[in-house]
Every structure is written in C-alpha cells, then in structure tokens.
Amino acid sequence: MTEQFVLKLCSDRTAFEVRPKKSLALDLLSLKNELVDMTGMKARLCLAAILLLEDDQGRVVSIFPTGRLLLRKFSTQDSAEEIARLIAPLLYSTI
C-alpha cells in the first residue's frame, strides 16, 4: 500500500508533523465523533479550523482541515506513526 502521508519531527523538535501527500479540505466538525471513538481520546477543542484530541497520558493530536496533524508529547516516532496510521484511513480516504 502506498503511504498516504509523510511523518517527520518538527524543526523545533517538540512534536511530530504529519502531512498528507495530497491537498485536502476536511470538515473537522463532522469527523469529531468518529475520531474520538476511533482513538479513545477526548476532544478538547473542536472548531472548523482545528480539532484537538488528548489522551489520558497528555498526548495531543492537533488536526487541521488541510489534513496536517501535529502530534505532541509522543515519546517516539513509532508511537506517533501508530496514531497517524490509525486515523489516516478516515482522514485520507479520498486520496
């Protein structure tokens, strides 16, 4: 399967960034409940411009309408990639 996204450490080294390979225009408000159910995370903020999910360990996933993700407080690239792979099929299914 071809990867739908690129994952890399942010330049300030405080988060991992995920970018879809193609441009998107996601409706975050309509995706919120499915993402919460899928990840087991809590929605901390849900606006048209950003959706913030947080788990019990304090890890935060910021989701933007473009499909870009910021994954904060993930200790390893493997753990960041795991959550990205979990939600990628829902976010990037149109790619």
N, C-alpha and C positions, 0 to 999 in steps of 0.2 A: 504494500500500500504506500502511495506517495504521501509524504508528510504534508499536512495542511498548514503547518505553522513553523516558525523559526523561534527557538528559545535561546536567550543569551543573558548573561549577567549584565545589569545596568552599569553605566560608566561610573556611577558613584558607589557601586558595589554594595548597595543596601537592599536591592531587590532583583528579581529576575523579570525579564520582559519577554512577552510572547507576542509575536506579530503574525497575523495570517498572511499567507502568500498572495492573497488577492484582496482587493478593497471590499469592504462590507458596509452595510448600513443596518445595524441591528436595532430592534425595538426592545430595549432593556426592560421596560415596564412589563411587557408581555412574557419575557423569558424568566423573570424573577422567581416565580414559584417553582418552576421546573428545575432551575439551577439550585435552589435551596433544597429541594427534595433529592436531587441527584448527588449533591456534595455533602449533605448533612450539616452545612454551615448555616449561620444566621445572617439574614440581610440586615446590615447596619445602616445602609442608605440606599435608596432607590429613586433615581431621577432619570429623566430622559438622557442626560449627559454622562451619567456614571452609576454603576451598581457596585456597592462594596459588600463583600461577603467575609465573615470572620468565623473561625472555628474556636473550639474551647482552648486550644493551645496558643491563641493570639495570632495565628497566621491569617493574613488578609489577602484576598483576591480582589483587585480593582478591575472592573470590566468596563470598556468604553464602546460606544456604538460602532466604532471602526473595526471592532474585533480585537483590539490591542488589550493585553492583560498585563497588569503589574502584580507580581507575586511577592509579597513582603513577609519577612520572618520565616521563610522556608530555609531550613538549615543546609540543605544540599540541592544541587541541581537535579538530582534524581527525584527528590520529593516534589520539587517544583514541576518537573516534567510529568510526574504521576497525576497531579491535579489538572494540568493542561490537557493531558490525554483523556482524562475523564470527561471534561466539559467540551472538548473540541468537536466531537460529533454533533452536539446540539448547536454550538455557535457557528461552526464552519460547514454545516451540512450542504450549503448551497455552492460551495467552492468546487 
